[in-house]
Amino acid sequence: MSRPGSPLFLFVLVALTALGPMSMQIFLPALPAIRNEFAVTGAAAQATLSVSMLAIALSTLVYGPLSDRFGRRPIIIFGLVVYLVGSVMCAVAPDIWVLVSGRALQGAGGASGMVLARAIVRDVYSRERSAAVIAYLTTAMAVAPMAAPAIGGVLTEFVSWRANFAFVGLIGLAIGVLVLVRLTETHTEREREFGFGGMLRGFGCLLAQPIFCGYAFNAAFSLSVFFAFISGAPYVMVDILHRPASEYGFYFILTAIGFMSGSFVAARISERMGIDRMILAGSTLSLVTVVGTAGLLAAGLWHPLTLFGPASVAAFATGLSMPNAQAGAISVNPKAAGTASGLLGFIQMAVGAGVAQTVGTIHDGTPYPMIAVMLACAGLGLAAIALPLWYHWRTGRAAT
């Protein structure tokens, strides 16, 4: 077993956090191929993404409270087993609905690492330090999603879209072995009871606090700017700009580099600048960038660089704000960090699933629906940070 805080321990957390996003993004270049093979509408094919995100959202509600009661390690192991079952279903799916079902299981299983890695960080580190560590995790985990669409595009073009799911299934198996032999238990102050009523009461207590809602919805809408982009960009590239799936994958690297760079900057300066300032800076930059993208497209500049160039800047902005918003949300009640992380994950994925399905449904053969949804998400993310700022202003005045 690895000592908490050691490089190997952090590597395990990185791998757990990266598995879900990698699985979500590796098959994006295959969406047009899936739609064509099963002869379904774009909205039906989009369900392979949105249903997976919804499954992630629902499962995160359970993982956090379960881990507060029974510990982080056994719940992560359970989630990885579910993930492997879903990956096998996707790889052999005979029709679109089996594929959608497999994607739901894959998403639900992969969510265990996404949720509980944050809770483990809060178990080990203080509030301000946890923001920096979460930023380091997201910096490192961006490497896998950065490579995933490029790998997925190559596998789709030269092997089959099914090869994507076989590939991530093998990765999940390797991570499962790593968890079994290297991950220690970090949660010692266990909740005495676990039940549906207690879980709802825990969620209700968090949702009643404006500071939690502000951080959680800022994180959700900031991430949904990215979800709106990845939901619409494959169709824009393949169907509108007539570029191959592999080219989408390689352009996507620009976006992942932007997110990774923003997370790295957040890791270096968040403790010094403070959580709220970092969130405000990132959310403002995101909104300004999306407005600029809309202007470029309205001027008729339809090119991969006018899509992925600004998207990389918006991803940089998300990298600045999101780790800090997550750290703020899970620090509201450190003893229930798992519950807070689960509810945070639910809010992020529920909003993201709705955004992804909306983009797929209103797609009209132009980039404008995608940009309109991105703009709405960026504006709502900036508005959400007003709640923590108001809370800190009010409590500061009361203390004075």
KOLPA-953551 format. One record per residue (C-alpha): x, y, z; residue in three letters. Coordinates in steps of 0.05 Angstrom, whole numbers, padded with zeros to 5 digits, always signed. Example, Ala and Ser with C-alpha at 12.3 -4.5 7.8 and 13.67 -1.06 7.14 Angstrom:
BEGIN
+00246-00090+00156Ala +00273-00021+00143Ser 
END
This chain:
BEGIN
+00000+00000+00000Met +00023+00071-00014Ser +00028+00125+00039Arg -00024+00181+00030Pro +00008+00241-00002Gly +00064+00201-00035Ser +00075+00207-00110Pro +00050+00137-00122Leu -00013+00150-00081Phe -00026+00213-00122Leu -00015+00174-00187Phe -00070+00126-00167Val -00117+00184-00155Leu -00098+00213-00223Val -00113+00147-00258Ala -00180+00141-00223Leu -00200+00212-00241Thr -00177+00206-00313Ala -00213+00140-00329Leu -00283+00170-00334Gly -00265+00230-00378Pro -00221+00188-00422Met -00278+00138-00434Ser -00326+00195-00448Met -00282+00228-00499Gln -00247+00172-00536Ile -00309+00152-00575Phe -00331+00223-00595Leu -00298+00218-00664Pro -00338+00154-00674Ala -00407+00187-00664Leu -00420+00196-00739Pro -00397+00123-00753Ala -00443+00097-00698Ile -00501+00136-00726Arg -00488+00109-00796Asn -00478+00036-00775Glu -00542+00032-00735Phe -00580+00078-00783Ala -00606+00123-00727Val -00618+00197-00720Thr -00566+00245-00692Gly -00606+00252-00628Ala -00606+00175-00618Ala -00531+00172-00629Ala -00522+00231-00582Gln -00556+00189-00528Ala -00493+00148-00522Thr -00462+00211-00493Leu -00519+00243-00455Ser -00546+00178-00423Val -00475+00162-00400Ser -00470+00231-00368Met -00538+00222-00335Leu -00516+00155-00307Ala -00454+00189-00280Ile -00497+00242-00248Ala -00544+00192-00214Leu -00489+00145-00190Ser -00449+00202-00159Thr -00508+00214-00111Leu -00497+00145-00081Val -00421+00137-00083Tyr -00407+00196-00038Gly -00453+00177+00020Pro -00434+00104+00013Leu -00361+00121+00019Ser -00374+00165+00081Asp -00405+00103+00113Arg -00363+00045+00088Phe -00298+00077+00065Gly -00270+00102-00001Arg -00232+00040-00024Arg -00287-00014-00026Pro -00335+00033-00063Ile -00282+00049-00115Ile -00270-00025-00127Ile -00344-00037-00137Phe -00348+00020-00187Gly -00291-00008-00228Leu -00325-00075-00234Val -00388-00041-00260Val -00344-00001-00309Tyr -00313-00065-00338Leu -00382-00097-00349Val -00406-00035-00386Gly -00344-00033-00430Ser -00354-00105-00452Val -00427-00090-00469Met -00407-00030-00512Cys -00354-00069-00549Ala -00403-00124-00571Val -00467-00082-00576Ala -00513-00108-00632Pro -00556-00046-00634Asp -00558+00026-00610Ile -00598+00012-00547Trp -00550-00042-00522Val -00495+00008-00535Leu -00531+00062-00496Val -00543+00014-00438Ser -00469-00006-00438Gly -00449+00067-00439Arg -00495+00079-00379Ala -00460+00024-00339Leu -00392+00047-00362Gln -00407+00118-00340Gly -00437+00097-00273Ala -00377+00054-00258Gly -00325+00105-00279Gly -00359+00158-00236Ala -00334+00124-00172Ser -00262+00147-00185Gly -00283+00216-00208Met -00323+00228-00144Val -00281+00193-00092Leu -00213+00218-00114Ala -00236+00288-00095Arg -00262+00262-00028Ala -00196+00227-00015Ile -00158+00292-00029Val -00202+00328+00023Arg -00190+00271+00072Asp -00115+00283+00067Val -00107+00358+00055Tyr -00134+00424+00082Ser -00185+00467+00045Arg -00136+00514+00010Glu -00085+00460-00003Arg -00138+00414-00031Ser -00154+00465-00086Ala -00081+00462-00108Ala -00079+00386-00105Val -00144+00379-00144Ile -00115+00426-00196Ala -00053+00382-00201Tyr -00098+00322-00210Leu -00136+00355-00266Thr -00071+00378-00298Thr -00046+00307-00300Ala -00112+00275-00318Met -00118+00321-00379Ala -00063+00281-00412Val -00109+00221-00421Ala -00169+00260-00448Pro -00121+00299-00492Met -00097+00236-00525Ala -00164+00200-00523Ala -00199+00233-00583Pro -00136+00226-00625Ala -00132+00152-00607Ile -00207+00144-00617Gly -00204+00177-00685Gly -00148+00131-00708Val -00182+00068-00680Leu -00248+00088-00713Thr -00217+00103-00780Glu -00169+00044-00785Phe -00200-00010-00741Val -00272+00001-00717Ser -00311+00044-00669Trp -00317-00018-00625Arg -00242-00018-00614Ala -00250+00045-00572Asn -00288+00007-00519Phe -00241-00053-00519Ala -00183-00004-00508Phe -00214+00032-00449Val -00237-00034-00419Gly -00164-00057-00416Leu -00144+00009-00384Ile -00198+00001-00332Gly -00174-00069-00316Leu -00103-00044-00305Ala -00127+00012-00259Ile -00168-00038-00219Gly -00106-00079-00206Val -00069-00016-00185Leu -00124+00002-00136Val -00124-00067-00105Leu -00050-00066-00091Val -00035+00008-00079Arg -00094+00048-00053Leu -00100+00056+00022Thr -00163+00075+00060Glu -00164+00149+00080Thr -00233+00159+00111His -00232+00142+00185Thr -00288+00185+00214Glu -00346+00143+00187Arg -00419+00162+00186Glu -00457+00115+00232Arg -00517+00105+00188Glu -00532+00101+00114Phe -00602+00103+00087Gly -00644+00137+00035Phe -00672+00186+00086Gly -00604+00203+00115Gly -00576+00212+00045Met -00631+00261+00027Leu -00622+00299+00092Arg -00548+00306+00077Gly -00562+00332+00007Phe -00615+00379+00034Gly -00567+00409+00085Cys -00516+00423+00030Leu -00567+00452-00019Leu -00594+00498+00036Ala -00526+00532+00039Gln -00517+00587-00014Pro -00442+00579-00012Ile -00446+00506-00033Phe -00496+00521-00088Cys -00454+00577-00116Gly -00391+00535-00120Tyr -00428+00473-00146Ala -00466+00509-00201Phe -00405+00549-00222Asn -00368+00483-00230Ala -00427+00453-00268Ala -00438+00509-00318Phe -00363+00520-00328Ser -00355+00447-00346Leu -00418+00449-00389Ser -00385+00501-00435Val -00337+00445-00452Phe -00393+00392-00456Phe -00432+00436-00505Ala -00370+00441-00548Phe -00353+00366-00549Ile -00426+00350-00564Ser -00429+00394-00626Gly -00357+00398-00651Ala -00355+00326-00681Pro -00415+00341-00725Tyr -00388+00409-00745Val -00321+00379-00765Met -00347+00316-00801Val -00414+00336-00829Asp -00406+00411-00840Ile -00331+00422-00853Leu -00323+00352-00883His -00261+00334-00844Arg -00242+00262-00824Pro -00254+00237-00753Ala -00179+00231-00741Ser -00170+00306-00755Glu -00222+00322-00702Tyr -00182+00281-00653Gly -00118+00317-00667Phe -00150+00386-00664Tyr -00181+00367-00598Phe -00110+00364-00569Ile -00110+00441-00570Leu -00171+00442-00524Thr -00141+00391-00476Ala -00075+00430-00474Ile -00115+00492-00455Gly -00151+00457-00398Phe -00086+00425-00374Met -00050+00492-00375Ser -00105+00527-00337Gly -00105+00472-00284Ser -00030+00477-00278Phe -00033+00552-00267Val -00088+00542-00216Ala -00045+00491-00179Ala +00012+00541-00174Arg -00025+00604-00153Ile -00092+00584-00121Ser -00066+00582-00050Glu -00037+00652-00059Arg -00094+00684-00098Met -00152+00650-00061Gly -00209+00607-00086Ile -00259+00662-00102Asp -00212+00705-00142Arg -00190+00646-00185Met -00262+00626-00199Ile -00282+00697-00217Leu -00222+00705-00264Ala -00235+00638-00299Gly -00310+00649-00307Ser -00301+00719-00335Thr -00249+00695-00386Leu -00294+00638-00407Ser -00352+00684-00422Leu -00309+00734-00461Val -00279+00678-00502Thr -00345+00647-00522Val -00372+00716-00542Val -00310+00724-00586Gly -00322+00656-00618Thr -00393+00675-00634Ala -00367+00737-00669Gly -00318+00698-00711Leu -00371+00648-00734Leu -00421+00704-00748Ala -00369+00736-00793Ala -00368+00672-00835Gly -00300+00646-00811Leu -00319+00572-00808Trp -00253+00535-00799His -00226+00484-00749Pro -00180+00537-00720Leu -00237+00586-00707Thr -00270+00530-00668Leu -00213+00497-00631Phe -00170+00559-00621Gly -00221+00597-00578Pro -00245+00532-00547Ala -00174+00520-00521Ser -00176+00589-00487Val -00245+00573-00457Ala -00216+00506-00433Ala -00158+00544-00401Phe -00209+00587-00364Ala -00246+00525-00340Thr -00180+00498-00315Gly -00171+00561-00273Leu -00240+00561-00242Ser -00264+00489-00236Met -00213+00459-00187Pro -00225+00518-00141Asn -00300+00513-00146Ala -00296+00438-00131Gln -00250+00450-00071Ala -00297+00503-00044Gly -00358+00458-00051Ala -00329+00397-00016Ile -00300+00440+00040Ser -00368+00464+00065Val -00371+00404+00113Asn -00304+00365+00114Pro -00335+00306+00153Lys -00384+00295+00095Ala -00335+00308+00039Ala -00358+00245+00003Gly -00431+00267+00005Thr -00412+00337-00020Ala -00368+00309-00075Ser -00424+00262-00096Gly -00476+00317-00098Leu -00427+00362-00135Leu -00415+00308-00186Gly -00489+00297-00195Phe -00501+00371-00208Ile -00443+00375-00257Gln -00464+00313-00296Met -00539+00327-00295Ala -00528+00397-00323Val -00477+00370-00372Gly -00524+00314-00396Ala -00579+00364-00409Gly -00532+00409-00446Val -00504+00353-00489Ala -00573+00327-00508Gln -00597+00398-00523Thr -00539+00410-00571Val -00552+00344-00606Gly -00627+00357-00611Thr -00625+00428-00638Ile -00567+00416-00686His -00587+00448-00752Asp -00527+00440-00797Gly -00491+00502-00771Thr -00446+00515-00711Pro -00495+00567-00682Tyr -00536+00521-00635Pro -00472+00496-00604Met -00445+00567-00593Ile -00512+00591-00565Ala -00512+00537-00512Val -00439+00550-00495Met -00455+00624-00487Leu -00513+00609-00440Ala -00470+00563-00397Cys -00413+00613-00392Ala -00461+00667-00369Gly -00495+00623-00317Leu -00428+00600-00291Gly -00406+00672-00279Leu -00472+00688-00246Ala -00466+00629-00198Ala -00402+00654-00165Ile -00442+00714-00139Ala -00471+00669-00085Leu -00405+00652-00050Pro -00382+00724-00058Leu -00447+00749-00026Trp -00441+00698+00030Tyr -00369+00718+00046His -00388+00792+00044Trp -00447+00781+00090Arg -00409+00738+00140Thr -00351+00787+00138Gly -00397+00845+00156Arg -00429+00804+00212Ala -00360+00788+00241Ala -00340+00861+00238Thr 
END
